[in-house]
Amino acid sequence: MAMQAVLPRPLEHLHNPYQPLMARIVRIHRMVPDNFLFQLRFADDAVAESWEHRPGQFIELSVIGTGEAPISISSSPTRKGILELCVRRVGRVTSALYRLPTNAMVGVRGPYGNGFPIEEMAGNDLLIVAGGLGMAPLRSLLWYALDHREKFGTITLMYGARDPSVMLFREELLSLAEVEDLNTLLTVDRDPAGTWKHSVGLLPTLFEKVQFNPSRTYAAVVGPPIVYKFVLAELLRLNFHKDRILMSLERRMKCGVGKCGHCSVGYKYTCIHGPVFTYWDAINLPEIV
């Protein structure tokens, strides 16, 4: 069952869950203000080629002399050698990261969390719904599915941003909109310049443009609370099974290994039992969203 697939992974799969591995910043791509894509490569070539993660997992990124912060992995495990992190500048650690140049060294602990149940999702249609910054963790799942295209049926991407200037991975997604075996639906709340060629409107309006078979579709949803409120309501209206609605919830995470208690919600820890939860989890722990 899919409910079993999102249980936490034991930390024994890590070389040492408390020790950072050193990695070099090989490229910094300034996508939008205060949201940069950092490409890292582990200093040890053997680690770089053998390091594995699941779509939806996260790492603890440390800036020497400043501290560490949990960051979603934006790259797919199918793309070996380079680890990509879409980082928003929001605090002391990420501000220090933004001051680092290319070739600077950082520490990486992980990967942590359960990730998406990709084994259970295989053989089904896939709906990826991202709002705002939610595209950062969902990009890993999107590229995993595209690199394993034969494992999935119809793949639909819905992504909504405030306006084109703050859309993450905009050029990449515009290119994917031309791919025939991917149904890409992009929308913005407003188009000040009047040059946007895709939809203009709130994210839930995209559901009017496509049909689903809810009994054979998994929906992966990430976004701010307002996105969950309306997108989940739309999925339930379409009769999606509650164990086929998956959400990545990364609020309040800190240590990554369930020691600090910072991300505890009821009887669960986001960093251990998540960050991927099903809608059933949301019903049993309403404060989790």
Secondary structure, DSSP 4 states (H G I P E B T S, - for coil): -HHHHTSPPPGGGSS-TTSPEEEEEEEEEEEETTEEEEEEEESSHHHHHH----TT-EEEEEETTTEEEEEE--S-TTS-S-EEEEEE--SHHHHHHHTPPTT-EEEEEEEES----HHHHTTSEEEEEEEGGGHHHHHHHHHHHHHTGGG-S-EEEEEEESSGGG-TTHHHHHHHTT-TTSEEEEEES--TTS---SEES-GGGGGGG----GGGEEEEEES-HHHHHHHHHHHHHTT--GGGEEEE--TT--SSSSSS-TTEETTEEHHHH-SEEEHHHHHH-GGG-
